[in-house]
Amino acid sequence: MSSRIRKQIYLDRSQDSQIRKKAKSRGVSQAEIIREALASRTTGPLPAQKDPLAWEREMARIRSRIGIKTKKTARHWTRDDLHER
């Protein structure tokens, strides 16, 4: 780890709330959120961060769709109809 320099900053209540929420949702420190914001303003955006809860949300969506019944209708075409020349 590179050496770090301690800085003290003042934030509005809304900024503090935003940083706390973002850090908690990503599982990183508030300082890391501030460093990333500073880096994006001075050197361009950082690589996309992985969302640790993304797979859990997707699995919940899949589970909710498993029970959905689809309406089965008779089709009026054959596979060969699709490939006629």
Steps between C-alpha positions, in 0.01 A plus 500: 500500500632842413549756773194710571464858615223582746257776399201641683201621299158647573190360335137600481262260676369376166855430376578312820184294460579420137855391582383281789237327284737446208777362725260265679345369178843434347661369818786750491611786724364851468855613431513267199184661359654846542829388338310352204296820458816710508674271251205513259507882506875529455609203289182362345272219611629191676422154362147381575459356847342160552163502670513224766120481517437483123492119486263479798260745332515303175433170678197655673371617161552155350323331791205738467466413131521122544136476606365710213291295257520583133206478268550216255344555160509285192745626246407520136846468354777243483869539529535436129268799432756723665774382269319501167699625207 
